[in-house]
């Protein structure tokens, strides 16, 4: 994968929804809305950062239950790092979007399926039986 690649993250809950932004928060948006394109920047084996395409803000992980945030990108801050852990051949191309130390995954708050729903940091439920609100697909643009 090239060092910087334009991508979009699609929600497993609803293939018409994707990871977008609302001010300083990461949210679910309808695919026809703007602000859904991210720059995936490699950070070493298996790790990457996500920068919002329209500015120099990066996806930022905080505590369990907190919305994933966006803040000025600092390439040295581990809280800007992500990994995409595949769920196995039977679930390809879906994955869990993890923070740098695998303590939290990107989770659609309360399994909401409407545009503007927060994406939060939450504990991973299970690789064998993943919750739909914790599973994503990456689409290159």
Secondary structure as GFF3:
##gff-version 3
##sequence-region A 1 141
A	DSSP	beta_strand	4	11	.	.	.	ID=ss1
A	DSSP	beta_strand	17	22	.	.	.	ID=ss2
A	DSSP	beta_strand	25	30	.	.	.	ID=ss3
A	DSSP	beta_strand	38	42	.	.	.	ID=ss4
A	DSSP	beta_strand	47	52	.	.	.	ID=ss5
A	DSSP	beta_strand	57	60	.	.	.	ID=ss6
A	DSSP	beta_strand	69	72	.	.	.	ID=ss7
A	DSSP	three_ten_helix	78	80	.	.	.	ID=ss8
A	DSSP	beta_strand	81	86	.	.	.	ID=ss9
A	DSSP	three_ten_helix	89	91	.	.	.	ID=ss10
A	DSSP	beta_strand	94	99	.	.	.	ID=ss11
A	DSSP	beta_strand	105	108	.	.	.	ID=ss12
A	DSSP	three_ten_helix	109	111	.	.	.	ID=ss13
A	DSSP	beta_strand	119	122	.	.	.	ID=ss14
A	DSSP	three_ten_helix	132	134	.	.	.	ID=ss15
A	DSSP	beta_strand	136	140	.	.	.	ID=ss16
###
